[in-house]
Amino acid sequence: MPTLVKIPYADIRGYTPLELLFLHRRKAHALVEAARGTFGDTSRAASTLLMPFGDRASRRWLEKAHNPYLMEISCIAEALGISGVYILNLCFEWGCTSGVWRTADGPVLRRVLDWPFPSLGENIVVAHQKGPAGDFYNVTWPGFSGVLQASAPGRFAAAINQAPMRRRGIGFVGDWAVGRMTVRRTLALPPSHLLRRVFETAEDFTAAKEMLCHVPVAVPAIFILSGVHRDEACVIERTEDAFAPREANELPVCATNHFESHLNHRGHGWRARPIDSRGRLACAQHLGAAADFSWFRPPIANINTRLAMVANAAKGMLTVIGTAGEQPVTEAFHMPADG
């Protein structure tokens, strides 16, 4: 049986993710190299040609948008000295299953991240960060500037799911290409940068929800948000300039990679992201509120799964495992620590 690695904890309060890179440079190199070889020798050869081009295009867009984290990403790219940093920081191609369950101890957020890039599970780091509104624990990777999932004890926990792809009537590849060209025309924040700003500046669930609903985003996204009180639980479905919150009732409020709200009927409709978005949602909605990972099983766990997380901001509890598909590749990270 493979040895399970420990998920490192890094206190970078008062610093930036650049310091996280300096602490775990080998992990960052491993991640970029693994991303290059996601689909074997073919993708490795293609990435050698395309990643420098993608980096230049991504940097130009960040400059045009006056992105607040551009300098940080530039420093990370310079420190690593390899191509791929800009484009991977703006990569939106992942799937997820997330939701909030009401419990006697407060709302509990569960999150599963699906991403085809290998080695993500083995290279997770929990970064202890701080903004004007307080501390938060960012479940992240060295070299990544945004926030995909995190918990701020006493305030809230949140995660991002990728939204469905907007249909334009020109097939999958055409829809994807036009969607990426549309991003180049916006000056809004990428969803992961908005979520980082929320953790840095929002003092409570209400403030976080307000920002996640109303601040424009560069691409559609689905935010999952839990607070510290029983009624503080919602899913926020977003397009670039519209929002549709789904509030929790006695049942958990869950999301995968398709819209459940009126946004699904906008335009020509939307294409759900793999794998089996609706099947994963149906499964999640019928799960109990167990605090362990007994719920982590197919179809929620699948070949692309890289991370599973449980967070309770009311209790300051965070548990994380890194995975390669359905199999754990790390020991469970617990906060507060066991013992």
C-alpha distance (Angstrom), angle and dihedral (degrees) to the residues before:
residue distance angle dihedral
M1 . . .
P2 3.83 . .
T3 3.79 117.1 .
L4 3.80 112.1 -105.6
V5 3.80 113.3 -128.3
K6 3.79 124.2 -138.1
I7 3.80 120.0 -111.6
P8 3.81 106.3 -124.8
Y9 3.79 122.7 -128.5
A10 3.81 115.3 -143.5
D11 3.80 123.6 -170.7
I12 3.81 104.5 -151.4
R13 3.80 97.6 157.6
G14 3.78 107.9 149.3
Y15 3.79 90.3 22.8
T16 3.81 137.0 72.1
P17 3.83 136.8 -116.4
L18 3.82 86.4 -86.4
E19 3.81 87.5 75.0
L20 3.80 88.9 50.0
L21 3.80 87.5 57.1
F22 3.81 91.4 52.1
L23 3.81 89.8 51.2
H24 3.81 94.6 48.5
R25 3.79 106.2 23.5
R26 3.82 93.7 144.5
K27 3.79 91.3 57.0
A28 3.81 91.0 51.4
H29 3.81 92.2 50.7
A30 3.80 90.4 47.5
L31 3.80 91.3 51.6
V32 3.80 95.2 51.4
E33 3.80 92.5 45.6
A34 3.80 91.2 47.9
A35 3.80 90.7 49.7
R36 3.80 89.9 53.3
G37 3.80 90.0 55.8
T38 3.81 98.8 41.9
F39 3.81 92.2 124.1
G40 3.79 98.4 28.6
D41 3.80 130.1 -105.8
T42 3.80 92.7 -21.0
S43 3.79 94.2 60.2
R44 3.80 91.1 40.5
A45 3.79 90.6 56.7
A46 3.80 92.9 43.0
S47 3.80 92.9 48.7
T48 3.80 90.9 54.5
L49 3.79 87.9 61.4
L50 3.80 101.0 33.3
M51 3.81 105.6 37.5
P52 3.84 95.3 70.0
F53 3.80 89.0 50.5
G54 3.81 90.9 46.7
D55 3.79 90.9 48.9
R56 3.81 92.1 52.7
A57 3.80 92.5 48.1
S58 3.80 91.9 46.6
R59 3.80 92.8 48.9
R60 3.81 92.0 49.3
W61 3.79 90.2 52.2
L62 3.81 92.5 48.8
E63 3.80 89.5 49.9
K64 3.81 93.0 48.9
A65 3.80 90.5 49.2
H66 3.83 92.3 47.7
N67 3.79 86.8 -129.0
P68 3.82 110.8 -160.2
Y69 3.81 92.3 -137.8
L70 3.83 97.7 47.7
M71 3.80 94.7 103.2
E72 3.78 91.1 49.2
I73 3.82 92.6 50.7
S74 3.82 90.0 46.1
C75 3.80 90.7 53.6
I76 3.81 90.6 48.5
A77 3.82 90.7 50.7
E78 3.81 91.6 48.7
A79 3.80 92.6 47.2
L80 3.81 93.1 50.3
G81 3.78 93.4 43.5
I82 3.81 94.7 -154.4
S83 3.78 132.7 102.8
G84 3.78 121.6 -106.0
V85 3.81 102.2 59.3
Y86 3.81 97.4 106.2
I87 3.78 96.1 42.9
L88 3.82 94.2 45.1
N89 3.80 90.7 50.1
L90 3.81 88.0 57.5
C91 3.79 97.7 40.6
F92 3.81 111.2 130.0
E93 3.82 99.9 176.3
W94 3.77 106.8 114.0
G95 3.79 140.2 107.6
C96 3.79 128.4 -138.6
T97 3.77 146.8 179.5
S98 3.81 115.3 -150.2
G99 3.77 139.6 156.6
V100 3.78 147.7 153.6
W101 3.80 123.5 -116.8
R102 3.80 123.9 -164.8
T103 3.80 113.3 -129.3
A104 3.79 136.6 168.8
D105 3.82 87.7 -103.1
G106 3.80 94.2 52.6
P107 3.81 135.9 -85.3
V108 3.81 114.4 -30.9
L109 3.80 120.5 -153.0
R110 3.79 118.1 -153.1
R111 3.75 120.5 -167.6
V112 3.81 135.5 -177.2
L113 3.81 119.0 -175.0
D114 3.81 119.0 -155.1
W115 3.80 116.6 -167.3
P116 3.82 126.7 154.4
F117 3.82 92.8 -138.9
P118 3.83 109.4 108.2
S119 3.81 124.3 -131.4
L120 3.80 95.4 31.7
G121 3.80 92.6 115.7
E122 3.80 94.6 52.3
N123 3.81 93.5 48.4
I124 3.81 103.2 50.0
V125 3.79 117.3 134.1
V126 3.81 127.1 -170.1
A127 3.80 104.8 -138.5
H128 3.80 118.1 -161.2
Q129 3.79 103.2 -145.7
K130 3.79 135.4 174.2
G131 3.79 135.8 -151.1
P132 3.81 135.0 171.4
A133 3.82 90.1 -78.9
G134 3.79 95.9 50.3
D135 3.79 145.7 -89.7
F136 3.78 127.2 -30.5
Y137 3.80 137.7 177.1
N138 3.78 113.0 -127.5
V139 3.82 116.7 -159.7
T140 3.78 97.0 -150.3
W141 3.81 149.9 123.6
P142 3.82 132.1 -100.1
G143 3.79 109.4 -94.6
F144 3.82 95.2 27.4
S145 3.79 115.4 114.8
G146 3.80 102.5 -171.1
V147 3.79 134.5 66.2
L148 3.81 122.0 -112.7
Q149 3.80 97.8 167.5
A150 3.79 132.2 1.3
S151 3.78 145.2 145.1
A152 3.80 130.0 -133.7
P153 3.83 107.7 -164.2
G154 3.79 111.5 -131.1
R155 3.81 91.9 14.3
F156 3.81 117.3 52.6
A157 3.80 147.1 -62.1
A158 3.79 124.5 -129.2
A159 3.79 145.4 173.0
I160 3.81 139.2 -172.9
N161 3.79 125.3 -125.9
Q162 3.77 120.1 -166.7
A163 3.80 111.4 -106.7
P164 3.81 122.4 -129.0
M165 3.79 119.9 -87.2
R166 3.79 116.1 -96.6
R167 3.82 111.4 -115.5
R168 3.80 115.0 -129.1
G169 3.79 99.4 169.9
I170 3.81 96.3 -109.5
G171 3.81 101.8 100.1
F172 3.79 131.9 -96.2
V173 3.81 97.7 -64.5
G174 3.80 93.0 42.8
D175 3.80 92.6 47.6
W176 3.80 90.6 49.8
A177 3.82 94.2 47.6
V178 3.80 94.5 48.2
G179 3.79 89.7 47.5
R180 3.79 90.9 55.5
M181 3.81 91.9 47.8
T182 3.80 88.9 51.5
V183 3.81 90.1 56.3
R184 3.80 90.0 59.0
R185 3.81 90.0 62.5
T186 3.81 96.4 55.5
L187 3.79 128.1 83.5
A188 3.81 95.5 -162.6
L189 3.80 127.4 116.8
P190 3.80 121.1 -89.7
P191 3.83 108.4 -111.6
S192 3.82 92.7 -110.2
H193 3.80 90.5 54.8
L194 3.79 91.5 48.5
L195 3.80 90.3 51.7
R196 3.80 90.5 50.7
R197 3.80 90.0 51.8
V198 3.81 89.3 49.4
F199 3.81 92.3 53.8
E200 3.79 90.8 46.3
T201 3.81 97.7 47.7
A202 3.83 113.4 17.4
E203 3.79 111.9 97.6
D204 3.80 97.3 -161.9
F205 3.80 146.7 -4.4
T206 3.81 93.2 -78.3
A207 3.80 93.6 53.5
A208 3.80 91.6 45.0
K209 3.79 91.7 50.8
E210 3.80 91.5 48.9
M211 3.80 91.9 53.8
L212 3.79 95.0 44.0
C213 3.80 90.4 51.3
H214 3.79 100.9 43.4
V215 3.82 111.5 27.4
P216 3.84 108.8 93.7
V217 3.80 116.1 -114.1
A218 3.80 130.2 -154.0
V219 3.81 94.3 -128.7
P220 3.82 134.8 14.1
A221 3.79 114.3 -84.4
I222 3.79 142.9 170.4
F223 3.80 117.7 -130.2
I224 3.80 123.3 -162.6
L225 3.81 114.4 -158.9
S226 3.81 133.7 -176.7
G227 3.79 128.2 179.2
V228 3.78 135.7 -171.1
H229 3.81 100.5 -90.5
R230 3.79 126.5 72.4
D231 3.81 95.0 -109.8
E232 3.82 94.9 46.8
A233 3.80 101.7 99.8
C234 3.79 130.0 107.7
V235 3.78 148.6 142.7
I236 3.81 116.3 -132.6
E237 3.80 115.7 -157.6
R238 3.79 111.7 -159.6
T239 3.75 141.0 -168.7
E240 3.78 119.5 -176.5
D241 3.82 92.7 -80.6
A242 3.82 107.5 7.0
F243 3.79 135.3 66.2
A244 3.78 139.8 -164.7
P245 3.81 118.4 -169.1
R246 3.79 121.0 -156.8
E247 3.78 111.1 -157.8
A248 3.79 126.1 -150.6
N249 3.78 120.8 -110.2
E250 3.79 126.2 173.0
L251 3.81 88.6 -50.0
P252 3.82 123.4 66.3
V253 3.79 116.9 -92.6
C254 3.81 108.4 -130.3
A255 3.79 140.5 175.6
T256 3.77 138.0 -169.7
N257 3.81 123.8 167.4
H258 3.78 106.5 -51.5
F259 3.79 134.1 68.6
E260 3.80 119.9 -102.9
S261 3.82 95.4 -179.5
H262 3.80 133.9 75.5
L263 3.81 88.0 -80.0
N264 3.80 88.0 79.1
H265 3.81 89.4 71.5
R266 3.80 96.5 53.2
G267 3.79 118.2 115.9
H268 3.81 115.4 -25.4
G269 3.80 92.3 -21.7
W270 3.79 131.9 -105.6
R271 3.79 138.2 -78.3
A272 3.84 113.7 -131.4
R273 3.81 115.9 -128.6
P274 3.81 121.2 -117.3
I275 2.93 146.2 -71.1
D276 3.87 102.2 54.5
S277 3.80 96.2 -58.5
R278 3.80 95.2 -174.9
G279 3.79 93.2 45.2
R280 3.80 91.2 52.3
L281 3.81 90.9 49.0
A282 3.80 92.9 50.5
C283 3.80 90.2 50.6
A284 3.82 93.6 47.7
Q285 3.79 93.1 50.8
H286 3.80 91.0 59.0
L287 3.79 97.5 48.6
G288 3.78 121.6 111.6
A289 3.79 123.7 -127.3
A290 3.83 99.0 -100.6
A291 3.80 111.5 157.3
D292 3.81 95.2 -141.5
F293 3.82 128.5 69.8
S294 3.81 96.3 -96.1
W295 3.82 87.0 117.3
F296 3.82 91.6 59.5
R297 3.79 100.0 102.9
P298 3.82 138.5 108.8
P299 2.96 133.6 -26.7
I300 3.82 89.3 23.1
A301 3.80 88.4 44.8
N302 3.79 108.9 53.3
I303 3.80 143.6 154.4
N304 3.83 93.1 -75.2
T305 3.81 98.1 46.7
R306 3.81 114.3 125.3
L307 3.81 105.2 163.2
A308 3.80 142.7 21.9
M309 3.81 122.8 -167.1
V310 3.79 138.6 -179.1
A311 3.82 119.4 -167.5
N312 3.79 133.9 179.3
A313 3.81 110.1 -176.3
A314 3.80 92.2 -173.5
K315 3.81 91.6 60.8
G316 3.80 97.5 31.0
M317 3.81 89.3 -119.4
L318 3.80 123.3 152.5
T319 3.81 126.7 169.4
V320 3.81 123.4 178.6
I321 3.79 136.8 176.7
G322 3.79 127.8 -175.0
T323 3.79 115.9 -140.0
A324 3.79 143.0 -173.8
G325 3.76 99.5 -145.5
E326 3.80 109.9 -51.0
Q327 3.82 94.4 -17.3
P328 3.82 123.7 88.4
V329 3.80 114.1 -124.5
T330 3.81 96.7 -179.9
E331 3.73 137.6 50.2
A332 3.78 113.1 -105.3
F333 3.80 113.1 -88.1
H334 3.80 111.2 -140.3
M335 3.77 129.4 -166.7
P336 2.96 117.5 -142.3
A337 3.80 86.6 37.7
D338 3.78 118.1 -114.1
G339 3.75 114.6 -94.1
